[in-house]
Amino acid sequence: MEHPLSRRIATVLNLDPAARAIEYRDQWSSWGDVGALSRAIADAVGPGAEVGIMLRNTPSHVAALLGVLLAGGTVVVVNPSRGDERARADIAALSLPWLVGTAADIEQLTPPTVSTTALVIGDLHTTPEVRAARSAPDASAPTGVAVRMLTSGTTGPPKRVDLGYDMLAVSVIGTDFANATDPSGISAGVAIVSAPLVHIGGVYRVLQCVAEARPFVLLPRFELRTWADAVRRHRPKAVSLVPAALRTVLHSDLGPDDLAGIRVVTSGTAPLSADDADAFTEKFGIPVLTSYAATEFGGGVAGWTLADHRRYWSAKRGSVGRAGLGAQLRVVSDQGAVLGPDQPGLLEVKPGQSGPAADWVRTTDLARIDDDGFLWILGRADQAIIRGGFKVLPDDVRAALESHPAVVGAAVVGRADARLGGLPVAMVELREAASTAELVEYLRNRLTAYEIPVEIAVVDAIPRTPSGKADLAAVREYFIEPAIDRVR
């Protein structure tokens, strides 16, 4: 039986084929264009197929994503931007019956020993080309998994998480998705999608637009001038910015007139300080609604609403909001005992996307929840640095560094030390000149002595994952080499 998510996609693609659907590099494609390629891909791979897609932010890749979901298959996300060698190893390990990508990606990234059937895509008007393997792929039974999604990979190699059709439908249609009313026409408003499709944020934004029959501007990646131009032309009521992008907008020469029409900015995927949120609101007059989500949950489980922001923000600034979409939250001790209001411990979640019978999922996030249900994320338990018996939370140090007016972004990790166990070290990206001595002096008034990094490295750009988070594994690797070797 066709899933309500697949049915919603099919309905929207057929609503008004001539209407504009995706703007990419200043050119509009219609819903009919997107639908034709999506249906061709669905017909090619067949029902229930597991299909690896080398996802890039282009309209044809959006159509490939929608096509597999139309067929009731499973999209296995492949990131072609992680380097050819790693991409080839990933594809070889997956050993999938179908692989979708551009001709260049298929030729460069498919190992010759892998027996897979390739589906080569070009633009929306190019018929996909089947390049058969030694044997045709077997017909598959639907698994109920919509997307095998890559995690952000901030602390190590990305892993894949299975996101079911029900999970995604709850996130983009609502908790009663089976009985939800389909859109009656194409929305007049235009959204902006800058999140990468290889990350849950990009998949969520695209599916949300499709579910709402909302045309959208698809950006290859977030770039300030291109994003600002799209905002000025289309005047969306809401935009989503990861913290790194939000800080870029905040510290740019853009003014309130450039963002006119925006009523709210949502921000997730990484911690955003209350100071940055307030500074953005002060500069542009737009409230910032932070949220808490994870790939494993299929999207958000907590966040600020505009009504809550108006009523509670001044008293609860820094919180990531309250449980939403049917989620339940609690904080427990290391031994699993449920803790009371405002007691710090490990966060456990029952995601609403997983249904009423979901089990509690223990995260690695330290948190507290107050009497009103507002959630504060205090840091990652698995990233805590124990310095001579004192616990240092990297997020506290990062937030302190990013509050300095010269700092664009910061990343803090632990470096092993034979005597003290671990030492905090930091990497910072600057917008204007500032010495490390100046940064250390600034931190003395904001952190305890044992929290101050023993080394601060100033770099041109902090290594980041596709979702905009600092790539902590790469940052940690940077600090393994002695400082004298790094400046040679």
N, C-alpha and C positions, 0 to 999 in steps of 0.2 A: 504494500500500500504506500502511495506517495506521502512523504512526510510534509507537514504544514509549511516547513521552511522551503522545501523544494517547490511546493505549490505557490507560495508567495512570490518566489523569484520568477516563476513562469508567468504568473498573473501580471506582475509589474512590467516584465519585458514585452508583454502584449498590449498593455494599456493604450499607448499612443506611440506606435513605432516611429513616427516622424519627429517626435519631440526630442529636444536635446537631452543627452544623458551625461556625457563625460567631456569636459574640456581638458585638453592636454596640449601643452605647448601652443596655446592660443587658438587651437582648432577644436570645434565641437564635433562629437560623434553622436548619432541618434540612438535611441533605445532599440530601434530596428537593427542598426549596425551591430550593437552589442549582442542582441538576441540571436541574430543569424549565426555569429561565430560560436556563441554559447551552445546553441542547439547542434551545430555541426560537431563540436567536441563531445557533447553528450552522446550523440549517435555513434561516434567513432569508438569511444571507450566502453560504452554499454553500461547496463545497470550494475551497481555494486562494486565497480572496479577500484583498485587502489592505484592512484595516479600521482606520481611525483611531478611537481611543477616547479621549475626553476623560476621563482617569482621575482619579477621586477615591477616597478610602478609604471605600468603602461596600460592602455585600454585593452589590448589583446590579452594581457595576463589577467586582468579583471574578468574578461570573458571566459578564460580558461577555468578560473576559480568557480565562476557561476555555472559553467557547463558541467563540471564534475558533480556539483551539488544538484543540478537538475537531474542528473542520471542516478542520484542516490548513492554515489560513490564516495570514496575517501580521498581528500586532497592531502598528500604528503608534502609538506613544505620543504623545499630545497633552496638554500641560500647560495646563489651563484657568485656572490660578492665576497665570500670568505677566502678567496684565493683558489686558483685552479687545482692545486694539489689536494687541498682539503675537500673541495667540492667533489673531485673524482673519487676520493676515498669514501666519502659519504654515500655517493650514488652506488658505488660497488657494494658497500655494506648493506644498503637497503634492498638491492636485487628485486626491484619492482617490475611488474609486467608492463607498465606504461610510464613513459617519461615525456613531459611536455616542456618545450622551450623554443627559443629562437634557433635558427640554423647554426649561428655561431656558437651558442651555448651547447647544443647537442653535439656538434663536431669537436669542440674543445674539451668538454667536461665528461663525456660518456666514455668510460674505459672500454677498450676494444674487447675485453674478456666478458663484459656484461651482456647477457642475453635479455634485452628489453626491446619493446616496440616503441619507437620514438614518434611523437606527433609534433611536427615542426609548425610553428606559428609565425606569422609575419605581422602585418597590420590587420585591422578589423575587416578589410575588404579582400584579404588573401585567404583562399581556401586552405585549411590545414593539410599538410602532407604527411601521410603515414609512411614511415620507414620501418618496414617489418624486420623483426629479429629472426633468428634461426627457426623459431617456432612461434606460432600465434599465441597470445596470452589466453589462458583459460578463462571461461566465464566465472564470475565471482558472485557469491551471495552477499547481500548488503550486511555490513557489520554494525550499523548504527553510529559509526564514527564519521563525523563530517570532515574534520580537519585534524591531521596529526601535526600539531603545531610545535615549532621550535621555541624553547624558552629563550630568554634574553641572553643568557650566557655571560653574566657579569662576573662570576667568580670562577668559571671554568668553561669547558666545552659545552655548547648548547645541547640540551636534551629534548626529546620529543614527548609531547603530552597529548593524549587522545581527548579531543573535544567532540562530544556527541551532538547529534542533530538537535536533541532536546535542549542541551546546554546553550547552543548558539541561538536557538529560537527564543528562549527566555530572555537572553541578553538584547536581542534586536527587535523582537515583536512584543514580548511581555509574558508574564507568568501564565496567563490563559491563552497561550498562542494557538491552541487548537480551535478556539472559538473566536479568535480576533477577527475584526472586520477588515477586509482588504481595502487599500486606498482606492478611491473612486476616480482619481485623476492624478496627473503629474503635478508635483508641488511647484509653486512659483519661486520658492526660495532656492538658493544655490549654496551648497556646503563646500568646504575646502578640506581635502584629505592630503596631508603631508606625511603621515606615518607610513613606514615601509610595510608592504604586504607580507614580508617574511616575519613580521611581528604580530602578535595578537591585536595590537592597537590598530594596525592597518586593515587587517581582515575585519575586525569589528566595525570600523568606520565605514568601509565599503558596504558591508552587509546591512548596516543600519540605514545608509542612504538608499539602497535598493529596496529594503523592506518598507521604507516610507515613500517610495517613488520620488525621491529627491535627486535632482541633477547635482553633479559635484565637479569641482575642479580637482584634477589629480596631478599632484606635483611629484616629479621624480624623487625629490627629497626636500626637506625644509631648507629654504634659502631666503634670507630676509627680504630682499627686494622683490623677488617673484611672489612671495607670500603676501607682502604688503600691497602689491599691485592687484592681486586677486581680491583682497579684502576691499580695496577702494572701488573696484569695478562691480563687485557683487553684493557688498554690504550685508554679509551674513549676520544673523542675530546671535549666533553662538559659534565659537571656534574652540578647538582643542589644541593645546600647546604642551609638549613635555617640558619639564623644568628648564632644561638647557635652552630650548627655543624661547621660552617665556622670558628668561633673563636676557637673551639676545634682543628681543623686542623692547624690553624694559630699558636697556642701556643704549638703544639706538637713537637716531635723531627723529624718529617718528613721533608725532604728537596726537592729541585727541582727535583732530579732524581726520587723520589717516585711518583711524579705527572707528569712525562714526558709524552707527548702526549696530555695532556689537553690544549686546546687553549683558553677556556673561562669557567668561573664559573658563573652560574646564582644564584641569591639569592632573596627570597621573603618571604612572610607570616608574617614577623615582620621587624621592622626598623633595618637597618644596618648602622653604622656610616661610614662616608667617611674615617675616620682615619683607621678603621679596613679594609675597602676595599683597601686602599692604602698600608697598611702594608702587606696584603696578596699578592698584586701584587709585592711589593718590595721583599718579601721573595721567592716567587715561580715563578715570571715572568709571571703571568697569570692575565689578566684583570677580574674584577668582575662586572657583569652587574646586577644591582638591578632592581626591578620591583615593581609595585603596583597592587594588586589583591584583590578580596574579593569573598567569597563563593557565595554571592548573584549575582555576575556578571558572574558566571560560569568560572572564571579564571582571567587572567590578562587584564587590560585595559590600562596600561602604562608600559614602560620599556625602558632600554637602548639597543640599537643595538651596534654591534661592530664598525660600521662606525661612529656612534655618539660618542662613547667612545673615539675613536682615535682623533676626531676633537674637542670635546667640554669638555671632562672630567676635564681638568685642570681649566677651567673657571666656570664649573657648578657642581663641585663635591658636593655630598650630595643630588642632585636631584635624583628622581626615574625614570627619563627618560621622554619620550614623549608618547602621546596617540598612541595606536596601535590597530590592529584588528578591525578597523572601529569605535573605540570608540571616543566620544567627551567629553571634559572636560571643566568645567568653575568653577569660584569661585564667591560666592554670599555673601551678607551681611546677618545678622540675619533676616532682613525683606524680603530677596529674591532678592534684587537689584544686577544685574551682575556687578562685580568689574573689574577694569582694570588690566593691567600687574603689577605683583609684589605686588599687594594689598592683604593682608591676609584676609581670610574669610573661609566660609564653602565650601567644595568641593562638586560639583554636577557632576554626570556622566551619559552619555548615553552609555551603554555598547554596543559594536558592536555585541556581542553574542545575543543580544535581537532583532536585526533586525532594519531596518531603521525607523520603526514606534514607536520605544521605547520612553518611557517618560524619562524625567530627574529624576534621583534618587539622593536625598540629602543624603550625608553621614554624619557621626559625626566627620569627619576628618577636622582639620584646615589645610589650604594649601595656596600656592601662585603659580601662573603660570607666567613665564616670557614672553618676547616678542617673543622668539623662540619656545614657546610651552613646555618648560621644567617644570615639576611639582615638587614642594617641599612639602612634608608632614611635617607639623609643630607640630602635636600632635593631640590628641583626645579631642574635645570640651567637651564631656561628662565625661572626666577624669580630667579636669582641677581642680586644687586645689586653692580655694580662701583663701589666708592667710592674714587676716586683710585688705582685699580690694585689695591685690596684687595677680595677677594670676600666678600660678606656673604650668608649663607643665611638667608632669612626664617624658616624653620622653627626654626632655632637661637634666633633672637631671640624668636619667639613662645613657644617652650617656656620660655625664661627668664622672660618676663613672666607666663606662666600658673602658674609656680611660686610667685609672690607670693601670700600668703594672701588678699589682698583682690580678686584678679583672677578673674573668672568665665571669661573668654575673651579672646583677643587675635588680631589679624590684622596682618600686617606686609607692606608692599609697598614698592617703590622709587619715588622721585619724581625726575624728571629734574633735573639740575643742570648748568649751563653749564660750571662749573669742574671738578667732580669726576666728572661722568658720571651718578651716581645717588646718592641719599641714602635710607637706611631711615627710614620713618615708620610709626607704629603706631596702631591703634585698639584700645581696651580697653573691656571691660564689667566693671563692679565689683559686688561683693556688699556691700562696705562702703567707707566713705570712705577715700580715699588720694589724695594730691596727686601731680601728675606729677613734681615734684621728688623726692618720696619714691621713686617708681618708678625714676627715673633713677639715684638713689643705690643702690638695690637692684641694678640691673643692673651697676653698676661692679664689683661683686665676682663677677660671673658671666660677663661678656662683655669682649672687648677694646674699646678706646675707639672704634674705627671701626665696631663693630657696634651701638653704642647709637643708638637712633632720635633724629633731630634734632627730631622732634615726636611727642608722644603725645596723641592725642585721646580723651577719655573720653566715651562715648556710652551711651545707655540700652540699646541693643541693637545688636549687630553684625549687619549684613545677612547673611543666610544663604540658601543654596540649599535646595531641598526635602530634600536628603540630610543637612542639618545642617552642611555645610561653610561656612566663611566665603566670601561672594561677593566675591572679590578684585577683580573688575571694578568693583563698586559701591564698594568701599573705596578703590580707586585714584581713582575719579571724585570721591569726597569730598575727597581731598587736592589735586585740581586747583585748586579755588577757594582764594583767599587766606584765611588763617586769620581775618582781620578780618571777611570777608564771611560766614563760616560761623557766627559768633556773633551776627549781627544778627537 
